[in-house]
Amino acid sequence: MRETSGLVDGWWVAVVVYAVLLVGQRLWRARRWVPPEWPDADYGWKVTHLFWVPFHVLDVVFGVPLVFAVVIALLAI
């Protein structure tokens, strides 16, 4: 068993950073996104409509490293 002495593993820091970036950019795009079927609608921050936002390349840019960081962090336990 490893002695960690209370330090947070760097992979878990990477998981948190990538998760914040992924959710943050989705929320940012949700705020700016206008639904084509109702362009005059104002959903505010659209938190409940977060999954309605169309796919973007940033989902892959932040999502793939997040998955790898989670896997490596779990293997490092």
C-alpha positions in Angstrom: 0.0 0.0 0.0 1.3 3.4 -0.9 1.9 6.2 1.6 0.3 9.3 0.2 0.7 11.5 3.4 -2.5 13.4 2.5 -1.4 14.6 -0.9 -3.9 14.7 -3.8 -2.8 12.6 -6.7 -2.1 14.7 -9.8 -4.4 12.6 -12.0 -7.4 13.5 -9.8 -6.5 17.2 -10.3 -6.5 16.5 -14.0 -9.9 14.9 -13.7 -11.3 17.9 -11.9 -9.8 20.4 -14.4 -11.1 18.5 -17.5 -14.5 18.0 -15.9 -14.8 21.8 -15.1 -13.6 22.6 -18.6 -16.1 20.2 -20.3 -19.1 21.3 -18.2 -18.1 25.0 -18.4 -17.9 25.1 -22.2 -21.2 23.2 -22.4 -22.8 25.8 -20.1 -21.3 28.6 -22.1 -22.5 27.2 -25.4 -25.9 26.5 -23.8 -26.2 30.2 -22.9 -25.4 31.3 -26.4 -27.3 28.6 -28.3 -30.6 29.6 -29.9 -33.0 26.7 -30.8 -33.9 26.8 -34.5 -37.5 25.9 -33.8 -38.0 29.0 -31.5 -35.3 31.6 -32.2 -37.0 34.3 -30.0 -37.0 32.0 -26.9 -34.7 33.0 -24.0 -34.0 30.0 -21.9 -31.5 31.8 -19.6 -28.7 29.5 -18.7 -30.7 26.4 -19.9 -29.2 24.1 -17.4 -32.0 21.6 -17.9 -31.5 22.0 -21.6 -27.7 21.3 -21.5 -28.1 18.1 -23.5 -30.0 19.9 -26.3 -26.9 21.9 -27.2 -25.5 20.5 -30.5 -22.2 18.5 -30.5 -19.1 20.6 -30.8 -15.4 19.8 -31.3 -14.7 21.0 -27.7 -16.8 18.1 -26.4 -14.1 15.8 -27.8 -11.2 18.1 -26.9 -12.1 18.0 -23.2 -14.1 14.7 -23.1 -11.4 12.3 -24.4 -8.7 13.5 -22.0 -11.2 13.4 -19.2 -11.9 9.8 -19.8 -8.2 8.9 -20.0 -7.5 10.9 -16.8 -10.3 9.1 -15.0 -9.1 5.7 -16.1 -5.5 6.4 -15.2 -6.5 7.9 -11.8 -8.5 4.8 -11.0 -5.6 2.5 -12.0 -3.3 4.6 -9.8 -5.3 3.9 -6.7 
